Amino acid sequence: MYVLEQGSLDCTKIFNGSTEPTLLKTYQPGEGFGELALLYNVPRAATITANENSTVWRLDRDTFNNIVKEAA
């Protein structure tokens, strides 16, 4: 999982029948992404592209799983 501290990131995905990526969301500081891939142990479903210099914090799978278990 990733949390954006500074900057701006675009989230895009290429859907079936299309060759061009569709903009799904623009992430702003304080927002996170990538948790679904960790929760369900699946490959990421979209592409993240930085719009400017950005600072992103990474949370590894083991730490994420421990946090989820503690919260449950």
C-alpha angles and dihedrals in degrees: 000000000000133000121200113227100172136007134023131286132191121217114207137171135189108226126207112279093025133093096192124075118247118222107238102173145342110226120219128195113295095031124113136206141180097056095119092060089053096044095050099028092235133132117272114277100210144029124250119208126183115235092194139355104311140182115222128181119214126214113197123224096254094051091045092051092049091052092049092049092048091050094049 
